């Protein structure tokens, strides 16, 4: 019974989506971190308002190409098909981007002031020498926010875009 469930859940499509979802997350996170390093000095806590949208665009382009070609094997390059897919893909990704940006506001601006003391003490106990807020942002974006984004984007892609 478990094998049958596993075979239905872990298909080639899901495996490829996970590989390219992780790759897209890497594109997003590397772009985000580089831009955060640059923007943080000038903008402070609000730097993600610049770095996250740019990282989103870089990841969007990468994800569209890899999803079309490898995950959902959409083979038509007819202009009308590509425009429909790209338009739907972008629209759905903008929804997940809105969720992502909203979660970043929640975690970075609302929760950080409340958990910063606890977080700093935790890092000290673990003897981690890092900028506490920067590490908090990285872990929150990677482990929580990006996970939700990947799941939501799979649902959008599977059922609404690359049918």
KOLPA-951081 format. One record per atom (N, C-alpha, C): x negated, y negated, z; residue number from 1; residue in one letter; atom name. Coordinates in Angstrom, 2 decimals. Example, Ala and Ser with C-alpha at 12.3 -4.5 7.8 and 13.67 -1.06 7.14 Angstrom:
<pts>
         x         y         z     k   r    a
    -13.19      5.69      7.80     1   A    N
    -12.30      4.50      7.80     1   A   CA
    -13.20      3.30      7.80     1   A    C
    -12.85      2.25      7.08     2   S    N
    -13.67      1.06      7.14     2   S   CA
    -12.90     -0.03      7.87     2   S    C
</pts>
This chain:
<pts>
         x         y         z     k   r    a
     -0.82      1.19      0.00     1   X    N
      0.00      0.00      0.00     1   X   CA
     -0.87     -1.26      0.00     1   X    C
     -1.88     -1.33      0.91     2   X    N
     -2.75     -2.50      0.98     2   X   CA
     -3.53     -2.69     -0.30     2   X    C
     -3.90     -1.58     -0.94     3   X    N
     -4.66     -1.67     -2.19     3   X   CA
     -3.79     -2.30     -3.28     3   X    C
     -2.53     -1.92     -3.34     4   X    N
     -1.62     -2.49     -4.33     4   X   CA
     -1.43     -3.99     -4.10     4   X    C
     -1.31     -4.38     -2.84     5   X    N
     -1.18     -5.80     -2.52     5   X   CA
     -2.45     -6.54     -2.91     5   X    C
     -3.60     -5.97     -2.55     6   X    N
     -4.88     -6.60     -2.88     6   X   CA
     -5.06     -6.75     -4.38     6   X    C
     -4.65     -5.74     -5.15     7   X    N
     -4.79     -5.81     -6.61     7   X   CA
     -3.91     -6.90     -7.20     7   X    C
     -2.76     -7.14     -6.59     8   X    N
     -1.88     -8.20     -7.09     8   X   CA
     -2.37     -9.58     -6.67     8   X    C
     -2.93     -9.67     -5.49     9   X    N
     -3.39    -10.97     -4.99     9   X   CA
     -4.74    -11.35     -5.60     9   X    C
     -5.67    -10.41     -5.63    10   X    N
     -7.03    -10.69     -6.09    10   X   CA
     -7.19    -10.31     -7.55    10   X    C
     -6.54    -11.06     -8.39    11   X    N
     -6.63    -10.83     -9.83    11   X   CA
     -7.85    -11.55    -10.38    11   X    C
     -8.14    -11.29    -11.64    12   X    N
     -9.22    -11.97    -12.33    12   X   CA
     -9.00    -13.48    -12.28    12   X    C
     -7.74    -13.88    -12.51    13   X    N
     -7.40    -15.30    -12.50    13   X   CA
     -7.69    -15.95    -11.15    13   X    C
     -7.28    -15.30    -10.07    14   X    N
     -7.52    -15.85     -8.73    14   X   CA
     -9.01    -15.89     -8.45    14   X    C
     -9.73    -14.84     -8.84    15   X    N
    -11.18    -14.81     -8.64    15   X   CA
    -11.88    -15.95     -9.36    15   X    C
    -11.51    -16.13    -10.63    16   X    N
    -12.10    -17.23    -11.40    16   X   CA
    -11.69    -18.58    -10.81    16   X    C
    -10.43    -18.69    -10.36    17   X    N
     -9.99    -19.95     -9.77    17   X   CA
    -10.81    -20.26     -8.51    17   X    C
    -11.07    -19.24     -7.71    18   X    N
    -11.88    -19.45     -6.51    18   X   CA
    -13.29    -19.88     -6.87    18   X    C
    -13.89    -19.23     -7.86    19   X    N
    -15.25    -19.59     -8.29    19   X   CA
    -15.29    -21.03     -8.77    19   X    C
    -14.36    -21.37     -9.67    20   X    N
    -14.37    -22.73    -10.22    20   X   CA
    -13.79    -23.74     -9.25    20   X    C
    -12.92    -23.29     -8.33    21   X    N
    -12.44    -24.19     -7.27    21   X   CA
    -13.57    -24.57     -6.33    21   X    C
    -14.40    -23.59     -6.00    22   X    N
    -15.58    -23.87     -5.16    22   X   CA
    -16.55    -24.77     -5.92    22   X    C
    -16.74    -24.50     -7.21    23   X    N
    -17.63    -25.33     -8.03    23   X   CA
    -17.11    -26.77     -8.12    23   X    C
    -15.80    -26.91     -8.28    24   X    N
    -15.19    -28.24     -8.33    24   X   CA
    -15.36    -28.94     -6.99    24   X    C
    -15.21    -28.20     -5.90    25   X    N
    -15.42    -28.77     -4.57    25   X   CA
    -16.86    -29.24     -4.41    25   X    C
    -17.81    -28.48     -4.94    26   X    N
    -19.22    -28.89     -4.88    26   X   CA
    -19.44    -30.19     -5.66    26   X    C
    -18.86    -30.26     -6.87    27   X    N
    -18.96    -31.50     -7.67    27   X   CA
    -18.39    -32.67     -6.86    27   X    C
    -17.22    -32.45     -6.27    28   X    N
    -16.56    -33.50     -5.49    28   X   CA
    -17.41    -33.90     -4.29    28   X    C
    -17.88    -32.91     -3.54    29   X    N
    -18.61    -33.20     -2.30    29   X   CA
    -19.97    -33.85     -2.57    29   X    C
    -20.68    -33.39     -3.58    30   X    N
    -21.99    -33.99     -3.88    30   X   CA
    -21.80    -35.43     -4.33    30   X    C
    -20.85    -35.65     -5.22    31   X    N
    -20.57    -37.01     -5.69    31   X   CA
    -20.15    -37.89     -4.51    31   X    C
    -19.26    -37.37     -3.68    32   X    N
    -18.78    -38.11     -2.52    32   X   CA
    -19.93    -38.47     -1.57    32   X    C
    -20.78    -37.50     -1.26    33   X    N
    -21.87    -37.74     -0.31    33   X   CA
    -22.87    -38.77     -0.85    33   X    C
    -23.21    -38.66     -2.12    34   X    N
    -24.14    -39.63     -2.71    34   X   CA
    -23.54    -41.04     -2.64    34   X    C
    -22.28    -41.15     -3.03    35   X    N
    -21.63    -42.46     -3.01    35   X   CA
    -21.42    -42.97     -1.58    35   X    C
    -21.12    -42.08     -0.65    36   X    N
    -21.00    -42.48      0.76    36   X   CA
    -22.32    -43.05      1.26    36   X    C
    -23.40    -42.42      0.89    37   X    N
    -24.72    -42.89      1.30    37   X   CA
    -24.97    -44.31      0.78    37   X    C
    -24.56    -44.55     -0.46    38   X    N
    -24.75    -45.87     -1.07    38   X   CA
    -23.76    -46.89     -0.51    38   X    C
    -22.49    -46.52     -0.46    39   X    N
    -21.43    -47.47     -0.10    39   X   CA
    -21.34    -47.75      1.40    39   X    C
    -21.73    -46.79      2.21    40   X    N
    -21.56    -46.91      3.65    40   X   CA
    -22.32    -48.12      4.21    40   X    C
    -23.49    -48.38      3.64    41   X    N
    -24.30    -49.50      4.13    41   X   CA
    -23.60    -50.84      3.93    41   X    C
    -22.82    -50.95      2.85    42   X    N
    -22.18    -52.22      2.54    42   X   CA
    -20.74    -52.30      3.05    42   X    C
    -20.07    -51.14      3.11    43   X    N
    -18.63    -51.16      3.39    43   X   CA
    -18.25    -50.62      4.76    43   X    C
    -19.14    -49.92      5.41    44   X    N
    -18.82    -49.35      6.72    44   X   CA
    -17.80    -48.22      6.63    44   X    C
    -16.89    -48.19      7.59    45   X    N
    -15.93    -47.08      7.72    45   X   CA
    -15.00    -46.93      6.51    45   X    C
    -14.79    -47.99      5.77    46   X    N
    -13.88    -47.95      4.61    46   X   CA
    -14.56    -47.47      3.33    46   X    C
    -15.78    -47.03      3.40    47   X    N
    -16.54    -46.64      2.20    47   X   CA
    -15.87    -45.53      1.41    47   X    C
    -15.12    -44.67      2.07    48   X    N
    -14.46    -43.57      1.35    48   X   CA
    -13.40    -44.07      0.38    48   X    C
    -12.94    -45.31      0.53    49   X    N
    -11.96    -45.87     -0.41    49   X   CA
    -12.59    -46.07     -1.79    49   X    C
    -13.90    -46.15     -1.86    50   X    N
    -14.61    -46.24     -3.15    50   X   CA
    -15.17    -44.87     -3.53    50   X    C
    -15.84    -44.22     -2.60    51   X    N
    -16.53    -42.97     -2.93    51   X   CA
    -15.57    -41.83     -3.26    51   X    C
    -14.44    -41.74     -2.59    52   X    N
    -13.53    -40.63     -2.85    52   X   CA
    -12.84    -40.71     -4.21    52   X    C
    -12.34    -41.85     -4.65    53   X    N
    -11.73    -41.89     -5.99    53   X   CA
    -12.73    -41.57     -7.12    53   X    C
    -13.96    -42.02     -6.99    54   X    N
    -14.96    -41.72     -8.02    54   X   CA
    -15.29    -40.23     -8.00    54   X    C
    -15.43    -39.66     -6.82    55   X    N
    -15.68    -38.21     -6.70    55   X   CA
    -14.49    -37.42     -7.26    55   X    C
    -13.29    -37.92     -7.05    56   X    N
    -12.09    -37.28     -7.59    56   X   CA
    -12.13    -37.22     -9.12    56   X    C
    -12.50    -38.32     -9.77    57   X    N
    -12.55    -38.36    -11.23    57   X   CA
    -13.60    -37.37    -11.76    57   X    C
    -14.77    -37.33    -11.14    58   X    N
    -15.81    -36.39    -11.56    58   X   CA
    -15.31    -34.95    -11.44    58   X    C
    -14.67    -34.64    -10.31    59   X    N
    -14.15    -33.29    -10.10    59   X   CA
    -12.98    -32.99    -11.03    59   X    C
    -12.16    -33.98    -11.33    60   X    N
    -11.01    -33.80    -12.22    60   X   CA
    -11.45    -33.36    -13.61    60   X    C
    -12.42    -34.03    -14.16    61   X    N
    -12.92    -33.68    -15.50    61   X   CA
    -13.50    -32.27    -15.50    61   X    C
    -14.34    -31.97    -14.53    62   X    N
    -14.92    -30.63    -14.42    62   X   CA
    -13.83    -29.57    -14.27    62   X    C
    -12.88    -29.81    -13.40    63   X    N
    -11.82    -28.84    -13.12    63   X   CA
    -10.93    -28.60    -14.33    63   X    C
    -10.58    -29.66    -15.06    64   X    N
     -9.71    -29.47    -16.22    64   X   CA
    -10.37    -28.55    -17.24    64   X    C
    -11.61    -28.83    -17.54    65   X    N
    -12.32    -28.03    -18.55    65   X   CA
    -12.45    -26.58    -18.10    65   X    C
    -12.88    -26.35    -16.88    66   X    N
    -13.09    -24.97    -16.42    66   X   CA
    -11.76    -24.23    -16.24    66   X    C
    -10.73    -24.92    -15.77    67   X    N
     -9.42    -24.27    -15.64    67   X   CA
     -8.83    -23.90    -16.99    67   X    C
     -8.93    -24.80    -17.93    68   X    N
     -8.38    -24.54    -19.27    68   X   CA
     -9.10    -23.37    -19.92    68   X    C
    -10.41    -23.40    -19.90    69   X    N
    -11.19    -22.40    -20.63    69   X   CA
    -11.29    -21.05    -19.93    69   X    C
    -11.58    -21.07    -18.63    70   X    N
    -11.95    -19.83    -17.96    70   X   CA
    -10.89    -19.25    -17.04    70   X    C
    -10.16    -20.09    -16.34    71   X    N
     -9.22    -19.58    -15.35    71   X   CA
     -7.91    -19.17    -16.00    71   X    C
     -7.28    -20.09    -16.68    72   X    N
     -5.95    -19.82    -17.24    72   X   CA
     -6.00    -19.49    -18.73    72   X    C
     -7.21    -19.51    -19.31    73   X    N
     -7.45    -19.11    -20.70    73   X   CA
     -6.44    -19.72    -21.67    73   X    C
     -6.27    -21.00    -21.54    74   X    N
     -5.41    -21.72    -22.47    74   X   CA
     -6.24    -21.99    -23.73    74   X    C
     -5.92    -21.31    -24.81    75   X    N
     -6.79    -21.32    -25.98    75   X   CA
     -6.45    -22.36    -27.03    75   X    C
     -5.30    -22.97    -26.91    76   X    N
     -4.89    -23.94    -27.93    76   X   CA
     -5.60    -25.27    -27.73    76   X    C
     -6.19    -25.75    -28.83    77   X    N
     -6.80    -27.07    -28.82    77   X   CA
     -6.02    -28.06    -29.69    77   X    C
     -4.77    -27.68    -30.00    78   X    N
     -3.90    -28.60    -30.73    78   X   CA
     -3.73    -29.85    -29.87    78   X    C
     -3.82    -30.99    -30.50    79   X    N
     -3.79    -32.25    -29.77    79   X   CA
     -2.57    -32.35    -28.85    79   X    C
     -1.41    -31.94    -29.32    80   X    N
     -0.20    -32.04    -28.49    80   X   CA
     -0.30    -31.16    -27.25    80   X    C
     -0.90    -29.98    -27.39    81   X    N
     -1.06    -29.07    -26.24    81   X   CA
     -2.08    -29.64    -25.25    81   X    C
     -3.21    -30.09    -25.76    82   X    N
     -4.25    -30.64    -24.89    82   X   CA
     -3.74    -31.89    -24.16    82   X    C
     -3.02    -32.75    -24.86    83   X    N
     -2.48    -33.95    -24.22    83   X   CA
     -1.46    -33.59    -23.15    83   X    C
     -0.60    -32.59    -23.42    84   X    N
      0.38    -32.16    -22.43    84   X   CA
     -0.32    -31.58    -21.21    84   X    C
     -1.28    -30.69    -21.45    85   X    N
     -2.00    -30.07    -20.35    85   X   CA
     -2.80    -31.10    -19.54    85   X    C
     -3.51    -31.97    -20.25    86   X    N
     -4.33    -32.98    -19.56    86   X   CA
     -3.44    -33.95    -18.78    86   X    C
     -2.33    -34.34    -19.38    87   X    N
     -1.41    -35.23    -18.68    87   X   CA
     -0.81    -34.59    -17.45    87   X    C
     -0.34    -33.36    -17.60    88   X    N
      0.22    -32.63    -16.45    88   X   CA
     -0.84    -32.38    -15.39    88   X    C
     -2.03    -31.97    -15.83    89   X    N
     -3.13    -31.68    -14.92    89   X   CA
     -3.48    -32.92    -14.11    89   X    C
     -3.62    -34.05    -14.79    90   X    N
     -3.97    -35.30    -14.13    90   X   CA
     -2.86    -35.75    -13.17    90   X    C
     -1.61    -35.64    -13.62    91   X    N
     -0.49    -36.05    -12.76    91   X   CA
     -0.44    -35.21    -11.48    91   X    C
     -0.58    -33.91    -11.63    92   X    N
     -0.54    -33.03    -10.45    92   X   CA
     -1.75    -33.27     -9.55    92   X    C
     -2.91    -33.48    -10.15    93   X    N
     -4.10    -33.74     -9.35    93   X   CA
     -4.00    -35.09     -8.64    93   X    C
     -3.31    -36.04     -9.25    94   X    N
     -3.10    -37.32     -8.57    94   X   CA
     -2.24    -37.13     -7.32    94   X    C
     -1.28    -36.20     -7.39    95   X    N
     -0.49    -35.90     -6.19    95   X   CA
     -1.36    -35.33     -5.09    95   X    C
     -2.21    -34.37     -5.45    96   X    N
     -3.08    -33.79     -4.43    96   X   CA
     -4.13    -34.80     -3.96    96   X    C
     -4.56    -35.70     -4.86    97   X    N
     -5.49    -36.76     -4.46    97   X   CA
     -4.82    -37.70     -3.45    97   X    C
     -3.55    -38.01     -3.67    98   X    N
     -2.82    -38.84     -2.71    98   X   CA
     -2.77    -38.19     -1.34    98   X    C
     -2.53    -36.87     -1.32    99   X    N
     -2.53    -36.13     -0.06    99   X   CA
     -3.93    -36.19      0.57    99   X    C
     -4.95    -35.98     -0.26   100   X    N
     -6.33    -36.00      0.23   100   X   CA
     -6.69    -37.36      0.83   100   X    C
     -6.36    -38.42      0.12   101   X    N
     -6.69    -39.76      0.60   101   X   CA
     -5.92    -40.07      1.88   101   X    C
     -4.66    -39.65      1.93   102   X    N
     -3.87    -39.84      3.15   102   X   CA
     -4.46    -39.10      4.34   102   X    C
     -4.91    -37.86      4.10   103   X    N
     -5.54    -37.10      5.18   103   X   CA
     -6.85    -37.74      5.62   103   X    C
     -7.56    -38.34      4.67   104   X    N
     -8.81    -39.02      5.03   104   X   CA
     -8.52    -40.23      5.90   104   X    C
     -7.49    -40.98      5.59   105   X    N
     -7.09    -42.10      6.45   105   X   CA
     -6.78    -41.58      7.84   105   X    C
     -6.00    -40.50      7.91   106   X    N
     -5.63    -39.93      9.20   106   X   CA
     -6.86    -39.49      9.99   106   X    C
     -7.73    -38.70      9.35   107   X    N
     -8.89    -38.16     10.07   107   X   CA
     -9.99    -39.19     10.32   107   X    C
    -10.25    -40.04      9.33   108   X    N
    -11.39    -40.96      9.45   108   X   CA
    -11.06    -42.23     10.21   108   X    C
     -9.85    -42.73     10.06   109   X    N
     -9.52    -44.01     10.71   109   X   CA
     -8.68    -43.86     11.97   109   X    C
     -7.81    -42.87     11.99   110   X    N
     -6.91    -42.72     13.14   110   X   CA
     -7.46    -41.75     14.19   110   X    C
     -7.94    -40.58     13.75   111   X    N
     -8.39    -39.56     14.71   111   X   CA
     -9.83    -39.76     15.17   111   X    C
    -10.70    -40.24     14.27   112   X    N
    -12.11    -40.38     14.66   112   X   CA
    -12.29    -41.19     15.95   112   X    C
    -11.65    -42.35     16.09   113   X    N
    -11.84    -43.09     17.35   113   X   CA
    -11.41    -42.28     18.58   113   X    C
    -10.46    -41.37     18.41   114   X    N
     -9.96    -40.60     19.55   114   X   CA
    -10.84    -39.38     19.86   114   X    C
    -11.51    -38.84     18.85   115   X    N
    -12.31    -37.62     19.07   115   X   CA
    -13.80    -37.89     19.05   115   X    C
    -14.21    -39.11     18.79   116   X    N
    -15.64    -39.38     18.61   116   X   CA
    -16.45    -39.05     19.86   116   X    C
    -15.95    -39.38     21.04   117   X    N
    -16.69    -39.07     22.26   117   X   CA
    -16.88    -37.58     22.44   117   X    C
    -15.81    -36.84     22.24   118   X    N
    -15.87    -35.38     22.32   118   X   CA
    -16.83    -34.81     21.29   118   X    C
    -16.73    -35.32     20.05   119   X    N
    -17.56    -34.84     18.95   119   X   CA
    -19.05    -35.08     19.23   119   X    C
    -19.37    -36.26     19.72   120   X    N
    -20.76    -36.61     20.03   120   X   CA
    -21.31    -35.70     21.13   120   X    C
    -20.50    -35.46     22.16   121   X    N
    -20.93    -34.55     23.23   121   X   CA
    -21.14    -33.12     22.70   121   X    C
    -20.26    -32.68     21.82   122   X    N
    -20.40    -31.35     21.23   122   X   CA
    -21.71    -31.24     20.46   122   X    C
    -22.01    -32.23     19.62   123   X    N
    -23.26    -32.21     18.85   123   X   CA
    -24.47    -32.24     19.77   123   X    C
    -24.39    -33.00     20.85   124   X    N
    -25.50    -33.04     21.81   124   X   CA
    -25.71    -31.68     22.46   124   X    C
    -24.62    -31.02     22.85   125   X    N
    -24.72    -29.69     23.47   125   X   CA
    -25.31    -28.68     22.49   125   X    C
    -24.97    -28.84     21.21   126   X    N
    -25.47    -27.92     20.19   126   X   CA
    -26.86    -28.33     19.70   126   X    C
    -27.34    -29.45     20.23   127   X    N
    -28.65    -30.01     19.85   127   X   CA
    -28.75    -30.29     18.35   127   X    C
    -27.67    -30.80     17.82   128   X    N
    -27.65    -31.17     16.41   128   X   CA
    -27.98    -32.65     16.31   128   X    C
    -29.05    -32.94     15.62   129   X    N
    -29.49    -34.32     15.43   129   X   CA
    -28.94    -34.79     14.09   129   X    C
    -27.89    -35.55     14.13   130   X    N
    -27.25    -36.04     12.92   130   X   CA
    -26.45    -37.28     13.28   130   X    C
    -26.08    -38.02     12.27   131   X    N
    -25.16    -39.13     12.49   131   X   CA
    -23.79    -38.51     12.76   131   X    C
    -23.26    -38.64     13.96   132   X    N
    -22.03    -37.92     14.31   132   X   CA
    -20.84    -38.20     13.39   132   X    C
    -20.61    -39.46     13.07   133   X    N
    -19.45    -39.78     12.23   133   X   CA
    -19.63    -39.23     10.82   133   X    C
    -20.82    -39.31     10.29   134   X    N
    -21.08    -38.80      8.93   134   X   CA
    -20.88    -37.28      8.88   134   X    C
    -21.36    -36.57      9.87   135   X    N
    -21.18    -35.13      9.93   135   X   CA
    -19.71    -34.78     10.11   135   X    C
    -18.99    -35.52     10.94   136   X    N
    -17.56    -35.32     11.13   136   X   CA
    -16.81    -35.48      9.81   136   X    C
    -17.13    -36.53      9.07   137   X    N
    -16.48    -36.76      7.78   137   X   CA
    -16.76    -35.61      6.81   137   X    C
    -18.02    -35.19      6.76   138   X    N
    -18.40    -34.11      5.85   138   X   CA
    -17.65    -32.82      6.18   138   X    C
    -17.67    -32.44      7.44   139   X    N
    -17.02    -31.19      7.84   139   X   CA
    -15.51    -31.27      7.65   139   X    C
    -14.91    -32.39      8.02   140   X    N
    -13.46    -32.55      7.87   140   X   CA
    -13.06    -32.48      6.41   140   X    C
    -13.78    -33.19      5.55   141   X    N
    -13.44    -33.20      4.12   141   X   CA
    -13.66    -31.82      3.50   141   X    C
    -14.76    -31.17      3.82   142   X    N
    -15.08    -29.89      3.20   142   X   CA
    -14.21    -28.75      3.74   142   X    C
    -14.14    -28.61      5.04   143   X    N
    -13.51    -27.43      5.63   143   X   CA
    -11.99    -27.52      5.72   143   X    C
    -11.45    -28.68      5.81   144   X    N
    -10.01    -28.79      5.98   144   X   CA
     -9.33    -29.41      4.76   144   X    C
     -9.73    -30.61      4.42   145   X    N
     -9.05    -31.33      3.35   145   X   CA
     -9.24    -30.64      2.00   145   X    C
    -10.48    -30.29      1.65   146   X    N
    -10.72    -29.67      0.35   146   X   CA
    -10.06    -28.29      0.24   146   X    C
     -9.99    -27.56      1.34   147   X    N
     -9.30    -26.27      1.34   147   X   CA
     -7.84    -26.46      0.94   147   X    C
     -7.16    -27.41      1.57   148   X    N
     -5.76    -27.68      1.24   148   X   CA
     -5.61    -28.13     -0.21   148   X    C
     -6.52    -28.96     -0.68   149   X    N
     -6.48    -29.46     -2.05   149   X   CA
     -6.62    -28.30     -3.05   149   X    C
     -7.55    -27.39     -2.81   150   X    N
     -7.76    -26.26     -3.72   150   X   CA
     -6.50    -25.39     -3.80   150   X    C
     -5.90    -25.10     -2.67   151   X    N
     -4.68    -24.28     -2.65   151   X   CA
     -3.55    -24.98     -3.39   151   X    C
     -3.34    -26.24     -3.10   152   X    N
     -2.28    -27.00     -3.75   152   X   CA
     -2.52    -27.10     -5.26   152   X    C
     -3.76    -27.34     -5.66   153   X    N
     -4.06    -27.45     -7.08   153   X   CA
     -3.87    -26.13     -7.81   153   X    C
     -4.14    -25.01     -7.17   154   X    N
     -3.90    -23.71     -7.80   154   X   CA
     -2.41    -23.55     -8.08   154   X    C
     -1.59    -23.87     -7.11   155   X    N
     -0.13    -23.76     -7.29   155   X   CA
      0.32    -24.64     -8.45   155   X    C
     -0.14    -25.89     -8.47   156   X    N
      0.22    -26.79     -9.57   156   X   CA
     -0.23    -26.23    -10.91   156   X    C
     -1.49    -25.79    -10.98   157   X    N
     -2.03    -25.31    -12.25   157   X   CA
     -1.32    -24.05    -12.73   157   X    C
     -1.10    -23.12    -11.83   158   X    N
     -0.51    -21.84    -12.18   158   X   CA
      0.93    -21.98    -12.65   158   X    C
      1.71    -22.78    -11.94   159   X    N
      3.15    -22.80    -12.21   159   X   CA
      3.64    -23.98    -13.04   159   X    C
      2.82    -25.04    -13.17   160   X    N
      3.31    -26.21    -13.88   160   X   CA
      2.47    -26.62    -15.09   160   X    C
      1.20    -26.29    -15.12   161   X    N
      0.33    -26.83    -16.17   161   X   CA
     -0.04    -25.81    -17.21   161   X    C
     -0.76    -24.76    -16.81   162   X    N
     -1.26    -23.76    -17.77   162   X   CA
     -0.35    -22.53    -17.74   162   X    C
      0.90    -22.69    -18.13   163   X    N
      1.86    -21.60    -18.06   163   X   CA
      1.61    -20.57    -19.12   163   X    C
</pts>
